[in-house]
Amino acid sequence: YVSVEDDIFPERLRNIPDPPYGIFVKGRLPEEYVPCVAMIGSRACSRYGRAVSEMFAEALAERGIQGASGMARGIDSISQSACIAAGGKTFAVLGSGVDVCYPKELSGLYEKISQKGGIISTYPPGMQPLAANFPPRNRIISGLSCGVLVIEAPEKSGALITAQLALDQGRDVFVVPGNIDVDTFVGSNRLLRDGAIAVSSGWDVLSEYEGL
């Protein structure tokens, strides 16, 4: 357990509006002076979304950028798996206690993240993954990160909630453009219309953090 009053509490998270009083950690915390980018998107992602997630996660990990996400099915877990495969560090923020793996079928990824990065939660050990727990955890994902990369988001999704929280926290919001006639990209394209940063490669994201 790490309190907001402890020296090792993540500084980026400490500086968001209404920071959590403390977090539970299994593994390690993100390195303070290394950029961290959250990759988020639809659970029911397309084949294109999967490929793009892997491409961006690999490119960022190979250049030392830390990853973060919610270890959900779809874009979250795909990007985190690709990050680890590329030798990177990634951090999963759960809607349960850090000792409760959800979804259960991702137990292998859960163990790898705890070894190569960290599992983080504001909920106490033993807390089950209740539906009401997930929207509040999104502000922790964005709060730990310098920017949020939206890979594929439908009109109503947790990814859009996280993107709005990132804007409220003064974080960068990057979006991969998608087909205008595909439902799972309606939210993504709306973010672009509203001024998010369009990206088509890992270099587009990396250029924002050169020298950090």
Secondary structure per residue as TSV (DSSP state, phi and psi in degrees):
chain	resnum	aa	ss	phi	psi
A	1	Y	-	360.0	130.8
A	2	V	E	-123.0	118.7
A	3	S	E	-82.3	153.1
A	4	V	T	-60.6	-19.5
A	5	E	T	-85.3	-10.0
A	6	D	S	-79.3	147.6
A	7	D	T	-62.6	-29.7
A	8	I	T	-86.8	-1.3
A	9	F	S	-61.8	134.1
A	10	P	-	-56.8	126.1
A	11	E	H	-65.2	-38.4
A	12	R	H	-61.0	-40.2
A	13	L	H	-72.4	-34.1
A	14	R	H	-62.6	-28.4
A	15	N	T	-95.4	6.9
A	16	I	S	-80.9	159.6
A	17	P	S	-60.1	132.4
A	18	D	S	52.7	62.6
A	19	P	-	-66.2	156.0
A	20	P	-	-66.5	150.0
A	21	Y	S	-68.9	-27.4
A	22	G	E	-167.5	165.5
A	23	I	E	-135.4	151.0
A	24	F	E	-98.7	141.4
A	25	V	E	-133.9	132.9
A	26	K	E	-117.6	112.9
A	27	G	E	108.3	-128.2
A	28	R	-	-129.0	172.3
A	29	L	-	-97.6	158.4
A	30	P	-	-59.9	145.7
A	31	E	-	-68.3	134.9
A	32	E	T	-64.9	-39.8
A	33	Y	T	-104.0	19.4
A	34	V	S	-114.6	127.4
A	35	P	-	-56.8	145.2
A	36	C	E	-128.4	128.9
A	37	V	E	-120.8	126.2
A	38	A	E	-86.2	132.2
A	39	M	E	-111.3	122.8
A	40	I	E	-137.0	162.2
A	41	G	E	168.1	-167.1
A	42	S	-	-68.1	142.3
A	43	R	S	-68.6	-39.0
A	44	A	S	-95.4	66.1
A	45	C	-	-80.8	160.6
A	46	S	-	-84.3	171.5
A	47	R	H	-62.6	-37.2
A	48	Y	H	-62.9	-44.5
A	49	G	H	-61.3	-40.1
A	50	R	H	-61.6	-48.1
A	51	A	H	-63.0	-42.2
A	52	V	H	-66.6	-40.4
A	53	S	H	-57.3	-47.4
A	54	E	H	-64.3	-40.2
A	55	M	H	-63.3	-49.2
A	56	F	H	-67.6	-43.3
A	57	A	H	-61.3	-42.2
A	58	E	H	-65.0	-45.2
A	59	A	H	-62.5	-43.1
A	60	L	H	-70.8	-41.7
A	61	A	H	-64.0	-40.4
A	62	E	H	-65.2	-20.4
A	63	R	T	-106.3	16.8
A	64	G	T	85.3	5.0
A	65	I	-	-76.5	131.0
A	66	Q	E	-76.6	151.4
A	67	G	E	-111.9	159.4
A	68	A	E	-150.9	149.8
A	69	S	E	-172.5	-169.3
A	70	G	-	-106.7	6.7
A	71	M	-	54.6	30.2
A	72	A	-	-81.6	166.7
A	73	R	T	-60.4	154.8
A	74	G	T	87.2	-137.8
A	75	I	H	-55.5	-44.0
A	76	D	H	-54.8	-58.4
A	77	S	H	-71.5	-32.1
A	78	I	H	-63.0	-46.7
A	79	S	H	-66.4	-37.6
A	80	Q	H	-71.3	-36.0
A	81	S	H	-63.7	-43.3
A	82	A	H	-66.7	-36.4
A	83	C	H	-60.7	-48.0
A	84	I	H	-65.1	-41.2
A	85	A	H	-61.6	-28.6
A	86	A	T	-88.5	4.9
A	87	G	T	86.4	15.0
A	88	G	-	-92.6	178.3
A	89	K	-	-112.1	135.5
A	90	T	E	-138.0	154.8
A	91	F	E	-129.6	129.2
A	92	A	E	-105.7	125.1
A	93	V	E	-101.9	117.0
A	94	L	-	-97.8	157.7
A	95	G	S	-97.1	22.9
A	96	S	S	-140.5	-177.8
A	97	G	-	-67.0	157.0
A	98	V	T	-66.2	-15.1
A	99	D	T	-95.4	5.6
A	100	V	S	-115.8	109.6
A	101	C	-	-81.5	122.9
A	102	Y	S	-144.3	129.5
A	103	P	S	-68.2	149.9
A	104	K	G	-62.6	-31.5
A	105	E	G	-69.2	-9.5
A	106	L	G	-98.8	25.2
A	107	S	H	-60.9	-34.7
A	108	G	H	-65.0	-43.9
A	109	L	H	-65.3	-41.0
A	110	Y	H	-54.5	-46.0
A	111	E	H	-66.9	-41.0
A	112	K	H	-64.3	-41.2
A	113	I	H	-64.9	-40.5
A	114	S	H	-65.4	-25.8
A	115	Q	H	-88.8	-37.5
A	116	K	H	-97.0	-12.9
A	117	G	S	-152.1	-114.6
A	118	G	E	-164.8	152.9
A	119	I	E	-104.3	128.8
A	120	I	E	-129.9	143.0
A	121	S	E	-156.8	149.3
A	122	T	S	-89.1	-7.6
A	123	Y	S	-93.1	147.9
A	124	P	-	-70.7	156.3
A	125	P	T	-53.0	142.2
A	126	G	T	91.6	-15.8
A	127	M	-	-64.5	128.4
A	128	Q	-	-81.8	159.4
A	129	P	-	-77.7	74.0
A	130	L	-	-72.1	147.4
A	131	A	G	-57.2	-37.1
A	132	A	G	-68.9	-13.9
A	133	N	G	-79.2	-20.9
A	134	F	H	-79.1	-45.0
A	135	P	H	-57.0	-42.1
A	136	P	H	-65.4	-29.2
A	137	R	H	-71.2	-19.0
A	138	N	H	-63.3	-32.2
A	139	R	H	-71.0	-21.8
A	140	I	H	-75.6	-39.7
A	141	I	H	-58.0	-51.8
A	142	S	H	-69.5	-33.8
A	143	G	H	-66.0	-30.0
A	144	L	T	-79.3	-12.1
A	145	S	-	-109.3	156.8
A	146	C	S	-79.4	-33.0
A	147	G	E	-153.6	163.2
A	148	V	E	-120.9	129.6
A	149	L	E	-108.5	112.9
A	150	V	E	-92.1	115.6
A	151	I	E	-85.7	-47.1
A	152	E	E	-159.5	113.8
A	153	A	-	-137.2	123.8
A	154	P	-	-71.3	-179.2
A	155	E	S	-63.1	-38.5
A	156	K	S	-121.3	111.0
A	157	S	-	-159.4	160.1
A	158	G	H	-63.8	-27.8
A	159	A	H	-63.4	-39.5
A	160	L	H	-68.0	-36.4
A	161	I	H	-61.3	-45.6
A	162	T	H	-63.9	-39.9
A	163	A	H	-62.5	-41.4
A	164	Q	H	-66.7	-39.7
A	165	L	H	-62.8	-39.0
A	166	A	H	-61.5	-42.8
A	167	L	H	-62.6	-42.1
A	168	D	H	-62.9	-28.8
A	169	Q	T	-91.0	1.9
A	170	G	T	78.1	23.8
A	171	R	-	-91.2	158.1
A	172	D	E	-72.5	145.2
A	173	V	E	-123.8	114.6
A	174	F	E	-104.7	145.6
A	175	V	E	-138.1	135.1
A	176	V	-	-86.3	120.4
A	177	P	-	-61.5	147.4
A	178	G	-	-132.7	169.7
A	179	N	-	-60.3	135.6
A	180	I	T	-71.8	-15.3
A	181	D	T	-103.9	14.7
A	182	V	-	-110.8	123.5
A	183	D	G	-57.7	-35.6
A	184	T	G	-75.6	-0.4
A	185	F	G	-113.8	4.2
A	186	V	H	-60.9	-46.1
A	187	G	H	-67.0	-40.2
A	188	S	H	-59.4	-49.4
A	189	N	H	-67.0	-29.7
A	190	R	H	-67.1	-38.9
A	191	L	H	-60.8	-39.7
A	192	L	H	-64.5	-41.0
A	193	R	H	-60.7	-33.9
A	194	D	T	-87.4	4.1
A	195	G	T	110.9	8.3
A	196	A	-	-66.5	162.7
A	197	I	E	-85.4	118.4
A	198	A	E	-77.2	133.5
A	199	V	-	-133.0	146.8
A	200	S	S	-129.1	0.8
A	201	S	S	-157.4	164.4
A	202	G	H	-60.2	-30.4
A	203	W	H	-63.4	-32.9
A	204	D	H	-61.3	-36.4
A	205	V	H	-77.9	-45.2
A	206	L	H	-59.5	-34.3
A	207	S	G	-62.9	-24.5
A	208	E	G	-73.3	-19.1
A	209	Y	G	-121.1	16.7
A	210	E	T	-61.4	131.7
A	211	G	T	90.2	-6.8
A	212	L	-	-81.8	360.0
